[in-house]
Amino acid sequence: MHEGVRVAVWCIDHGVRSVSPMAERPALRAALVALRQDNAGVFVVAKRDRIARDVVLAL
């Protein structure tokens, strides 16, 4: 915990490309579920393009 922020879950998709469909990205799906389950207010990713290179897809 740092400055009142608690990490709810670490999710890492090793060897998965940002263009892979959601069905092939189990850690991303788990992170999105954790956001809802833990009522998290922040989703942190190392680089925006790790989620999706297509801006519309990232939304």
mmCIF file as Biopython writes it, N, C-alpha, C and O atoms, coordinates in Angstrom:
data_model
#
loop_
_atom_site.group_PDB
_atom_site.id
_atom_site.type_symbol
_atom_site.label_atom_id
_atom_site.label_alt_id
_atom_site.label_comp_id
_atom_site.label_asym_id
_atom_site.label_entity_id
_atom_site.label_seq_id
_atom_site.pdbx_PDB_ins_code
_atom_site.Cartn_x
_atom_site.Cartn_y
_atom_site.Cartn_z
_atom_site.occupancy
_atom_site.B_iso_or_equiv
_atom_site.auth_seq_id
_atom_site.auth_asym_id
_atom_site.pdbx_PDB_model_num
ATOM 1   N N  . MET A ? 1  ? 0.859   -1.168  0.000   1.0 0.0 1  A 1 
ATOM 2   C CA . MET A ? 1  ? 0.000   0.000   0.000   1.0 0.0 1  A 1 
ATOM 3   C C  . MET A ? 1  ? 0.907   1.232   0.000   1.0 0.0 1  A 1 
ATOM 4   O O  . MET A ? 1  ? 1.882   1.304   0.747   1.0 0.0 1  A 1 
ATOM 5   N N  . HIS A ? 2  ? 0.570   2.182   -0.840  1.0 0.0 2  A 1 
ATOM 6   C CA . HIS A ? 2  ? 1.325   3.421   -0.930  1.0 0.0 2  A 1 
ATOM 7   C C  . HIS A ? 2  ? 0.355   4.580   -1.061  1.0 0.0 2  A 1 
ATOM 8   O O  . HIS A ? 2  ? -0.474  4.597   -1.971  1.0 0.0 2  A 1 
ATOM 9   N N  . GLU A ? 3  ? 0.449   5.536   -0.173  1.0 0.0 3  A 1 
ATOM 10  C CA . GLU A ? 3  ? -0.401  6.728   -0.235  1.0 0.0 3  A 1 
ATOM 11  C C  . GLU A ? 3  ? -1.884  6.373   -0.317  1.0 0.0 3  A 1 
ATOM 12  O O  . GLU A ? 3  ? -2.632  6.997   -1.070  1.0 0.0 3  A 1 
ATOM 13  N N  . GLY A ? 4  ? -2.304  5.386   0.444   1.0 0.0 4  A 1 
ATOM 14  C CA . GLY A ? 4  ? -3.706  5.011   0.461   1.0 0.0 4  A 1 
ATOM 15  C C  . GLY A ? 4  ? -4.152  4.151   -0.695  1.0 0.0 4  A 1 
ATOM 16  O O  . GLY A ? 4  ? -5.345  3.878   -0.826  1.0 0.0 4  A 1 
ATOM 17  N N  . VAL A ? 5  ? -3.236  3.716   -1.537  1.0 0.0 5  A 1 
ATOM 18  C CA . VAL A ? 5  ? -3.583  2.870   -2.678  1.0 0.0 5  A 1 
ATOM 19  C C  . VAL A ? 5  ? -3.164  1.438   -2.358  1.0 0.0 5  A 1 
ATOM 20  O O  . VAL A ? 5  ? -2.027  1.181   -1.963  1.0 0.0 5  A 1 
ATOM 21  N N  . ARG A ? 6  ? -4.095  0.524   -2.534  1.0 0.0 6  A 1 
ATOM 22  C CA . ARG A ? 6  ? -3.825  -0.889  -2.284  1.0 0.0 6  A 1 
ATOM 23  C C  . ARG A ? 6  ? -3.923  -1.639  -3.600  1.0 0.0 6  A 1 
ATOM 24  O O  . ARG A ? 6  ? -4.872  -1.446  -4.360  1.0 0.0 6  A 1 
ATOM 25  N N  . VAL A ? 7  ? -2.953  -2.486  -3.868  1.0 0.0 7  A 1 
ATOM 26  C CA . VAL A ? 7  ? -2.996  -3.320  -5.076  1.0 0.0 7  A 1 
ATOM 27  C C  . VAL A ? 7  ? -3.934  -4.478  -4.783  1.0 0.0 7  A 1 
ATOM 28  O O  . VAL A ? 7  ? -3.695  -5.274  -3.875  1.0 0.0 7  A 1 
ATOM 29  N N  . ALA A ? 8  ? -5.005  -4.559  -5.564  1.0 0.0 8  A 1 
ATOM 30  C CA . ALA A ? 8  ? -5.990  -5.621  -5.366  1.0 0.0 8  A 1 
ATOM 31  C C  . ALA A ? 8  ? -5.511  -6.920  -5.995  1.0 0.0 8  A 1 
ATOM 32  O O  . ALA A ? 8  ? -5.703  -7.996  -5.429  1.0 0.0 8  A 1 
ATOM 33  N N  . VAL A ? 9  ? -4.885  -6.820  -7.167  1.0 0.0 9  A 1 
ATOM 34  C CA . VAL A ? 9  ? -4.463  -8.019  -7.887  1.0 0.0 9  A 1 
ATOM 35  C C  . VAL A ? 9  ? -3.412  -7.642  -8.933  1.0 0.0 9  A 1 
ATOM 36  O O  . VAL A ? 9  ? -3.473  -6.568  -9.531  1.0 0.0 9  A 1 
ATOM 37  N N  . TRP A ? 10 ? -2.452  -8.537  -9.142  1.0 0.0 10 A 1 
ATOM 38  C CA . TRP A ? 10 ? -1.480  -8.410  -10.238 1.0 0.0 10 A 1 
ATOM 39  C C  . TRP A ? 10 ? -1.890  -9.425  -11.287 1.0 0.0 10 A 1 
ATOM 40  O O  . TRP A ? 10 ? -2.090  -10.597 -10.968 1.0 0.0 10 A 1 
ATOM 41  N N  . CYS A ? 11 ? -2.016  -9.003  -12.508 1.0 0.0 11 A 1 
ATOM 42  C CA . CYS A ? 11 ? -2.386  -9.912  -13.596 1.0 0.0 11 A 1 
ATOM 43  C C  . CYS A ? 11 ? -1.423  -9.702  -14.755 1.0 0.0 11 A 1 
ATOM 44  O O  . CYS A ? 11 ? -1.269  -8.587  -15.253 1.0 0.0 11 A 1 
ATOM 45  N N  . ILE A ? 12 ? -0.783  -10.775 -15.175 1.0 0.0 12 A 1 
ATOM 46  C CA . ILE A ? 12 ? 0.207   -10.670 -16.239 1.0 0.0 12 A 1 
ATOM 47  C C  . ILE A ? 12 ? -0.068  -11.734 -17.296 1.0 0.0 12 A 1 
ATOM 48  O O  . ILE A ? 12 ? -0.113  -12.926 -16.990 1.0 0.0 12 A 1 
ATOM 49  N N  . ASP A ? 13 ? -0.249  -11.304 -18.524 1.0 0.0 13 A 1 
ATOM 50  C CA . ASP A ? 13 ? -0.388  -12.217 -19.662 1.0 0.0 13 A 1 
ATOM 51  C C  . ASP A ? 13 ? 0.987   -12.333 -20.315 1.0 0.0 13 A 1 
ATOM 52  O O  . ASP A ? 13 ? 1.375   -11.475 -21.108 1.0 0.0 13 A 1 
ATOM 53  N N  . HIS A ? 14 ? 1.713   -13.378 -19.987 1.0 0.0 14 A 1 
ATOM 54  C CA . HIS A ? 14 ? 3.046   -13.575 -20.568 1.0 0.0 14 A 1 
ATOM 55  C C  . HIS A ? 14 ? 2.927   -14.066 -22.008 1.0 0.0 14 A 1 
ATOM 56  O O  . HIS A ? 14 ? 2.185   -15.004 -22.297 1.0 0.0 14 A 1 
ATOM 57  N N  . GLY A ? 15 ? 3.653   -13.431 -22.886 1.0 0.0 15 A 1 
ATOM 58  C CA . GLY A ? 15 ? 3.705   -13.880 -24.270 1.0 0.0 15 A 1 
ATOM 59  C C  . GLY A ? 15 ? 2.459   -13.596 -25.083 1.0 0.0 15 A 1 
ATOM 60  O O  . GLY A ? 15 ? 2.278   -14.164 -26.160 1.0 0.0 15 A 1 
ATOM 61  N N  . VAL A ? 16 ? 1.597   -12.726 -24.583 1.0 0.0 16 A 1 
ATOM 62  C CA . VAL A ? 16 ? 0.369   -12.401 -25.298 1.0 0.0 16 A 1 
ATOM 63  C C  . VAL A ? 16 ? 0.534   -11.027 -25.930 1.0 0.0 16 A 1 
ATOM 64  O O  . VAL A ? 16 ? 1.035   -10.097 -25.297 1.0 0.0 16 A 1 
ATOM 65  N N  . ARG A ? 17 ? 0.111   -10.908 -27.175 1.0 0.0 17 A 1 
ATOM 66  C CA . ARG A ? 17 ? 0.238   -9.641  -27.893 1.0 0.0 17 A 1 
ATOM 67  C C  . ARG A ? 17 ? -1.011  -8.793  -27.681 1.0 0.0 17 A 1 
ATOM 68  O O  . ARG A ? 17 ? -2.095  -9.320  -27.433 1.0 0.0 17 A 1 
ATOM 69  N N  . SER A ? 18 ? -0.851  -7.489  -27.781 1.0 0.0 18 A 1 
ATOM 70  C CA . SER A ? 18 ? -1.973  -6.571  -27.565 1.0 0.0 18 A 1 
ATOM 71  C C  . SER A ? 18 ? -3.044  -6.693  -28.645 1.0 0.0 18 A 1 
ATOM 72  O O  . SER A ? 18 ? -4.153  -6.186  -28.474 1.0 0.0 18 A 1 
ATOM 73  N N  . VAL A ? 19 ? -2.728  -7.351  -29.740 1.0 0.0 19 A 1 
ATOM 74  C CA . VAL A ? 19 ? -3.730  -7.545  -30.800 1.0 0.0 19 A 1 
ATOM 75  C C  . VAL A ? 19 ? -4.491  -8.864  -30.630 1.0 0.0 19 A 1 
ATOM 76  O O  . VAL A ? 19 ? -5.392  -9.172  -31.410 1.0 0.0 19 A 1 
ATOM 77  N N  . SER A ? 20 ? -4.123  -9.635  -29.608 1.0 0.0 20 A 1 
ATOM 78  C CA . SER A ? 20 ? -4.802  -10.906 -29.357 1.0 0.0 20 A 1 
ATOM 79  C C  . SER A ? 20 ? -6.230  -10.642 -28.885 1.0 0.0 20 A 1 
ATOM 80  O O  . SER A ? 20 ? -6.472  -9.679  -28.157 1.0 0.0 20 A 1 
ATOM 81  N N  . PRO A ? 21 ? -7.168  -11.483 -29.290 1.0 0.0 21 A 1 
ATOM 82  C CA . PRO A ? 21 ? -8.551  -11.315 -28.836 1.0 0.0 21 A 1 
ATOM 83  C C  . PRO A ? 21 ? -8.660  -11.562 -27.328 1.0 0.0 21 A 1 
ATOM 84  O O  . PRO A ? 21 ? -7.819  -12.243 -26.742 1.0 0.0 21 A 1 
ATOM 85  N N  . MET A ? 22 ? -9.691  -11.008 -26.715 1.0 0.0 22 A 1 
ATOM 86  C CA . MET A ? 22 ? -9.890  -11.138 -25.271 1.0 0.0 22 A 1 
ATOM 87  C C  . MET A ? 22 ? -9.897  -12.601 -24.833 1.0 0.0 22 A 1 
ATOM 88  O O  . MET A ? 22 ? -9.443  -12.919 -23.734 1.0 0.0 22 A 1 
ATOM 89  N N  . ALA A ? 23 ? -10.410 -13.492 -25.683 1.0 0.0 23 A 1 
ATOM 90  C CA . ALA A ? 23 ? -10.470 -14.913 -25.337 1.0 0.0 23 A 1 
ATOM 91  C C  . ALA A ? 23 ? -9.080  -15.498 -25.092 1.0 0.0 23 A 1 
ATOM 92  O O  . ALA A ? 23 ? -8.942  -16.498 -24.386 1.0 0.0 23 A 1 
ATOM 93  N N  . GLU A ? 24 ? -8.054  -14.882 -25.669 1.0 0.0 24 A 1 
ATOM 94  C CA . GLU A ? 24 ? -6.677  -15.361 -25.524 1.0 0.0 24 A 1 
ATOM 95  C C  . GLU A ? 24 ? -5.890  -14.541 -24.506 1.0 0.0 24 A 1 
ATOM 96  O O  . GLU A ? 24 ? -4.664  -14.641 -24.447 1.0 0.0 24 A 1 
ATOM 97  N N  . ARG A ? 25 ? -6.583  -13.731 -23.704 1.0 0.0 25 A 1 
ATOM 98  C CA . ARG A ? 25 ? -5.917  -12.858 -22.726 1.0 0.0 25 A 1 
ATOM 99  C C  . ARG A ? 25 ? -6.523  -13.059 -21.336 1.0 0.0 25 A 1 
ATOM 100 O O  . ARG A ? 25 ? -7.214  -12.180 -20.822 1.0 0.0 25 A 1 
ATOM 101 N N  . PRO A ? 26 ? -6.259  -14.219 -20.733 1.0 0.0 26 A 1 
ATOM 102 C CA . PRO A ? 26 ? -6.884  -14.535 -19.451 1.0 0.0 26 A 1 
ATOM 103 C C  . PRO A ? 26 ? -6.528  -13.553 -18.334 1.0 0.0 26 A 1 
ATOM 104 O O  . PRO A ? 26 ? -7.374  -13.265 -17.487 1.0 0.0 26 A 1 
ATOM 105 N N  . ALA A ? 27 ? -5.321  -13.043 -18.309 1.0 0.0 27 A 1 
ATOM 106 C CA . ALA A ? 27 ? -4.950  -12.110 -17.240 1.0 0.0 27 A 1 
ATOM 107 C C  . ALA A ? 27 ? -5.657  -10.771 -17.403 1.0 0.0 27 A 1 
ATOM 108 O O  . ALA A ? 27 ? -6.037  -10.154 -16.408 1.0 0.0 27 A 1 
ATOM 109 N N  . LEU A ? 28 ? -5.839  -10.315 -18.623 1.0 0.0 28 A 1 
ATOM 110 C CA . LEU A ? 28 ? -6.575  -9.064  -18.834 1.0 0.0 28 A 1 
ATOM 111 C C  . LEU A ? 28 ? -8.025  -9.253  -18.404 1.0 0.0 28 A 1 
ATOM 112 O O  . LEU A ? 28 ? -8.598  -8.377  -17.756 1.0 0.0 28 A 1 
ATOM 113 N N  . ARG A ? 29 ? -8.615  -10.375 -18.755 1.0 0.0 29 A 1 
ATOM 114 C CA . ARG A ? 29 ? -9.994  -10.647 -18.324 1.0 0.0 29 A 1 
ATOM 115 C C  . ARG A ? 29 ? -10.074 -10.701 -16.804 1.0 0.0 29 A 1 
ATOM 116 O O  . ARG A ? 29 ? -11.016 -10.171 -16.215 1.0 0.0 29 A 1 
ATOM 117 N N  . ALA A ? 30 ? -9.097  -11.334 -16.162 1.0 0.0 30 A 1 
ATOM 118 C CA . ALA A ? 30 ? -9.078  -11.418 -14.691 1.0 0.0 30 A 1 
ATOM 119 C C  . ALA A ? 30 ? -8.936  -10.034 -14.065 1.0 0.0 30 A 1 
ATOM 120 O O  . ALA A ? 30 ? -9.561  -9.744  -13.045 1.0 0.0 30 A 1 
ATOM 121 N N  . ALA A ? 31 ? -8.118  -9.185  -14.673 1.0 0.0 31 A 1 
ATOM 122 C CA . ALA A ? 31 ? -7.944  -7.825  -14.149 1.0 0.0 31 A 1 
ATOM 123 C C  . ALA A ? 31 ? -9.244  -7.042  -14.245 1.0 0.0 31 A 1 
ATOM 124 O O  . ALA A ? 31 ? -9.591  -6.309  -13.319 1.0 0.0 31 A 1 
ATOM 125 N N  . LEU A ? 32 ? -9.961  -7.185  -15.342 1.0 0.0 32 A 1 
ATOM 126 C CA . LEU A ? 32 ? -11.223 -6.472  -15.506 1.0 0.0 32 A 1 
ATOM 127 C C  . LEU A ? 32 ? -12.280 -6.977  -14.525 1.0 0.0 32 A 1 
ATOM 128 O O  . LEU A ? 32 ? -13.082 -6.195  -14.015 1.0 0.0 32 A 1 
ATOM 129 N N  . VAL A ? 33 ? -12.279 -8.267  -14.266 1.0 0.0 33 A 1 
ATOM 130 C CA . VAL A ? 33 ? -13.198 -8.832  -13.271 1.0 0.0 33 A 1 
ATOM 131 C C  . VAL A ? 33 ? -12.839 -8.294  -11.883 1.0 0.0 33 A 1 
ATOM 132 O O  . VAL A ? 33 ? -13.721 -7.918  -11.111 1.0 0.0 33 A 1 
ATOM 133 N N  . ALA A ? 34 ? -11.557 -8.261  -11.577 1.0 0.0 34 A 1 
ATOM 134 C CA . ALA A ? 34 ? -11.109 -7.765  -10.266 1.0 0.0 34 A 1 
ATOM 135 C C  . ALA A ? 34 ? -11.496 -6.305  -10.062 1.0 0.0 34 A 1 
ATOM 136 O O  . ALA A ? 34 ? -11.820 -5.903  -8.944  1.0 0.0 34 A 1 
ATOM 137 N N  . LEU A ? 35 ? -11.467 -5.505  -11.127 1.0 0.0 35 A 1 
ATOM 138 C CA . LEU A ? 35 ? -11.891 -4.110  -11.016 1.0 0.0 35 A 1 
ATOM 139 C C  . LEU A ? 35 ? -13.307 -4.032  -10.468 1.0 0.0 35 A 1 
ATOM 140 O O  . LEU A ? 35 ? -13.603 -3.222  -9.590  1.0 0.0 35 A 1 
ATOM 141 N N  . ARG A ? 36 ? -14.160 -4.867  -10.988 1.0 0.0 36 A 1 
ATOM 142 C CA . ARG A ? 36 ? -15.566 -4.856  -10.569 1.0 0.0 36 A 1 
ATOM 143 C C  . ARG A ? 36 ? -15.723 -5.483  -9.178  1.0 0.0 36 A 1 
ATOM 144 O O  . ARG A ? 36 ? -16.405 -4.921  -8.322  1.0 0.0 36 A 1 
ATOM 145 N N  . GLN A ? 37 ? -15.102 -6.631  -8.952  1.0 0.0 37 A 1 
ATOM 146 C CA . GLN A ? 37 ? -15.260 -7.342  -7.686  1.0 0.0 37 A 1 
ATOM 147 C C  . GLN A ? 37 ? -14.689 -6.561  -6.506  1.0 0.0 37 A 1 
ATOM 148 O O  . GLN A ? 37 ? -15.280 -6.534  -5.426  1.0 0.0 37 A 1 
ATOM 149 N N  . ASP A ? 38 ? -13.536 -5.928  -6.720  1.0 0.0 38 A 1 
ATOM 150 C CA . ASP A ? 38 ? -12.871 -5.200  -5.634  1.0 0.0 38 A 1 
ATOM 151 C C  . ASP A ? 38 ? -13.283 -3.741  -5.583  1.0 0.0 38 A 1 
ATOM 152 O O  . ASP A ? 38 ? -12.777 -2.968  -4.769  1.0 0.0 38 A 1 
ATOM 153 N N  . ASN A ? 39 ? -14.210 -3.371  -6.466  1.0 0.0 39 A 1 
ATOM 154 C CA . ASN A ? 39 ? -14.674 -1.980  -6.530  1.0 0.0 39 A 1 
ATOM 155 C C  . ASN A ? 39 ? -13.485 -1.020  -6.644  1.0 0.0 39 A 1 
ATOM 156 O O  . ASN A ? 39 ? -13.435 0.022   -5.990  1.0 0.0 39 A 1 
ATOM 157 N N  . ALA A ? 40 ? -12.541 -1.404  -7.486  1.0 0.0 40 A 1 
ATOM 158 C CA . ALA A ? 40 ? -11.311 -0.619  -7.649  1.0 0.0 40 A 1 
ATOM 159 C C  . ALA A ? 40 ? -11.584 0.660   -8.424  1.0 0.0 40 A 1 
ATOM 160 O O  . ALA A ? 40 ? -12.461 0.703   -9.287  1.0 0.0 40 A 1 
ATOM 161 N N  . GLY A ? 41 ? -10.840 1.678   -8.114  1.0 0.0 41 A 1 
ATOM 162 C CA . GLY A ? 41 ? -11.007 2.950   -8.797  1.0 0.0 41 A 1 
ATOM 163 C C  . GLY A ? 41 ? -9.898  3.238   -9.787  1.0 0.0 41 A 1 
ATOM 164 O O  . GLY A ? 41 ? -9.964  4.219   -10.528 1.0 0.0 41 A 1 
ATOM 165 N N  . VAL A ? 42 ? -8.872  2.386   -9.806  1.0 0.0 42 A 1 
ATOM 166 C CA . VAL A ? 42 ? -7.714  2.634   -10.672 1.0 0.0 42 A 1 
ATOM 167 C C  . VAL A ? 42 ? -7.296  1.327   -11.336 1.0 0.0 42 A 1 
ATOM 168 O O  . VAL A ? 42 ? -7.236  0.276   -10.699 1.0 0.0 42 A 1 
ATOM 169 N N  . PHE A ? 43 ? -7.012  1.420   -12.620 1.0 0.0 43 A 1 
ATOM 170 C CA . PHE A ? 43 ? -6.475  0.292   -13.384 1.0 0.0 43 A 1 
ATOM 171 C C  . PHE A ? 43 ? -5.130  0.759   -13.914 1.0 0.0 43 A 1 
ATOM 172 O O  . PHE A ? 43 ? -5.072  1.702   -14.702 1.0 0.0 43 A 1 
ATOM 173 N N  . VAL A ? 44 ? -4.060  0.122   -13.499 1.0 0.0 44 A 1 
ATOM 174 C CA . VAL A ? 44 ? -2.712  0.544   -13.880 1.0 0.0 44 A 1 
ATOM 175 C C  . VAL A ? 44 ? -2.120  -0.464  -14.849 1.0 0.0 44 A 1 
ATOM 176 O O  . VAL A ? 44 ? -2.198  -1.675  -14.643 1.0 0.0 44 A 1 
ATOM 177 N N  . VAL A ? 45 ? -1.529  0.062   -15.903 1.0 0.0 45 A 1 
ATOM 178 C CA . VAL A ? 45 ? -0.865  -0.786  -16.888 1.0 0.0 45 A 1 
ATOM 179 C C  . VAL A ? 45 ? 0.476   -0.135  -17.221 1.0 0.0 45 A 1 
ATOM 180 O O  . VAL A ? 45 ? 0.587   1.091   -17.230 1.0 0.0 45 A 1 
ATOM 181 N N  . ALA A ? 46 ? 1.483   -0.944  -17.492 1.0 0.0 46 A 1 
ATOM 182 C CA . ALA A ? 46 ? 2.830   -0.414  -17.737 1.0 0.0 46 A 1 
ATOM 183 C C  . ALA A ? 46 ? 2.849   0.578   -18.910 1.0 0.0 46 A 1 
ATOM 184 O O  . ALA A ? 46 ? 3.456   1.645   -18.825 1.0 0.0 46 A 1 
ATOM 185 N N  . LYS A ? 47 ? 2.183   0.208   -19.989 1.0 0.0 47 A 1 
ATOM 186 C CA . LYS A ? 47 ? 2.115   1.068   -21.171 1.0 0.0 47 A 1 
ATOM 187 C C  . LYS A ? 47 ? 0.740   0.920   -21.786 1.0 0.0 47 A 1 
ATOM 188 O O  . LYS A ? 47 ? 0.219   -0.191  -21.876 1.0 0.0 47 A 1 
ATOM 189 N N  . ARG A ? 48 ? 0.149   2.014   -22.207 1.0 0.0 48 A 1 
ATOM 190 C CA . ARG A ? 48 ? -1.206  1.991   -22.760 1.0 0.0 48 A 1 
ATOM 191 C C  . ARG A ? 48 ? -1.345  0.997   -23.910 1.0 0.0 48 A 1 
ATOM 192 O O  . ARG A ? 48 ? -2.382  0.346   -24.039 1.0 0.0 48 A 1 
ATOM 193 N N  . ASP A ? 49 ? -0.328  0.876   -24.734 1.0 0.0 49 A 1 
ATOM 194 C CA . ASP A ? 49 ? -0.437  -0.019  -25.889 1.0 0.0 49 A 1 
ATOM 195 C C  . ASP A ? 49 ? -0.366  -1.500  -25.495 1.0 0.0 49 A 1 
ATOM 196 O O  . ASP A ? 49 ? -0.499  -2.366  -26.360 1.0 0.0 49 A 1 
ATOM 197 N N  . ARG A ? 50 ? -0.162  -1.802  -24.238 1.0 0.0 50 A 1 
ATOM 198 C CA . ARG A ? 50 ? -0.191  -3.194  -23.782 1.0 0.0 50 A 1 
ATOM 199 C C  . ARG A ? 50 ? -1.634  -3.697  -23.715 1.0 0.0 50 A 1 
ATOM 200 O O  . ARG A ? 50 ? -1.873  -4.902  -23.793 1.0 0.0 50 A 1 
ATOM 201 N N  . ILE A ? 51 ? -2.589  -2.787  -23.573 1.0 0.0 51 A 1 
ATOM 202 C CA . ILE A ? 51 ? -3.996  -3.164  -23.543 1.0 0.0 51 A 1 
ATOM 203 C C  . ILE A ? 51 ? -4.476  -3.387  -24.975 1.0 0.0 51 A 1 
ATOM 204 O O  . ILE A ? 51 ? -5.037  -4.436  -25.294 1.0 0.0 51 A 1 
ATOM 205 N N  . ALA A ? 52 ? -4.255  -2.405  -25.822 1.0 0.0 52 A 1 
ATOM 206 C CA . ALA A ? 52 ? -4.644  -2.515  -27.237 1.0 0.0 52 A 1 
ATOM 207 C C  . ALA A ? 52 ? -3.959  -1.402  -28.017 1.0 0.0 52 A 1 
ATOM 208 O O  . ALA A ? 52 ? -3.855  -0.275  -27.533 1.0 0.0 52 A 1 
ATOM 209 N N  . ARG A ? 53 ? -3.505  -1.705  -29.186 1.0 0.0 53 A 1 
ATOM 210 C CA . ARG A ? 53 ? -2.879  -0.687  -30.019 1.0 0.0 53 A 1 
ATOM 211 C C  . ARG A ? 53 ? -3.929  0.202   -30.701 1.0 0.0 53 A 1 
ATOM 212 O O  . ARG A ? 53 ? -3.675  1.365   -31.015 1.0 0.0 53 A 1 
ATOM 213 N N  . ASP A ? 54 ? -5.102  -0.375  -30.916 1.0 0.0 54 A 1 
ATOM 214 C CA . ASP A ? 54 ? -6.210  0.365   -31.515 1.0 0.0 54 A 1 
ATOM 215 C C  . ASP A ? 54 ? -6.920  1.144   -30.413 1.0 0.0 54 A 1 
ATOM 216 O O  . ASP A ? 54 ? -7.426  0.548   -29.462 1.0 0.0 54 A 1 
ATOM 217 N N  . VAL A ? 55 ? -6.964  2.463   -30.531 1.0 0.0 55 A 1 
ATOM 218 C CA . VAL A ? 55 ? -7.545  3.324   -29.508 1.0 0.0 55 A 1 
ATOM 219 C C  . VAL A ? 55 ? -9.014  2.982   -29.259 1.0 0.0 55 A 1 
ATOM 220 O O  . VAL A ? 55 ? -9.458  2.981   -28.110 1.0 0.0 55 A 1 
ATOM 221 N N  . VAL A ? 56 ? -9.762  2.697   -30.299 1.0 0.0 56 A 1 
ATOM 222 C CA . VAL A ? 56 ? -11.176 2.361   -30.148 1.0 0.0 56 A 1 
ATOM 223 C C  . VAL A ? 56 ? -11.330 1.048   -29.382 1.0 0.0 56 A 1 
ATOM 224 O O  . VAL A ? 56 ? -12.195 0.942   -28.513 1.0 0.0 56 A 1 
ATOM 225 N N  . LEU A ? 57 ? -10.514 0.060   -29.689 1.0 0.0 57 A 1 
ATOM 226 C CA . LEU A ? 57 ? -10.549 -1.220  -28.998 1.0 0.0 57 A 1 
ATOM 227 C C  . LEU A ? 57 ? -10.197 -1.041  -27.522 1.0 0.0 57 A 1 
ATOM 228 O O  . LEU A ? 57 ? -10.788 -1.691  -26.661 1.0 0.0 57 A 1 
ATOM 229 N N  . ALA A ? 58 ? -9.251  -0.175  -27.230 1.0 0.0 58 A 1 
ATOM 230 C CA . ALA A ? 58 ? -8.834  0.058   -25.844 1.0 0.0 58 A 1 
ATOM 231 C C  . ALA A ? 58 ? -9.967  0.626   -25.008 1.0 0.0 58 A 1 
ATOM 232 O O  . ALA A ? 58 ? -10.077 0.326   -23.820 1.0 0.0 58 A 1 
ATOM 233 N N  . LEU A ? 59 ? -10.812 1.451   -25.627 1.0 0.0 59 A 1 
ATOM 234 C CA . LEU A ? 59 ? -11.943 2.007   -24.883 1.0 0.0 59 A 1 
ATOM 235 C C  . LEU A ? 59 ? -12.889 0.913   -24.474 1.0 0.0 59 A 1 
ATOM 236 O O  . LEU A ? 59 ? -13.906 1.183   -23.836 1.0 0.0 59 A 1 
#
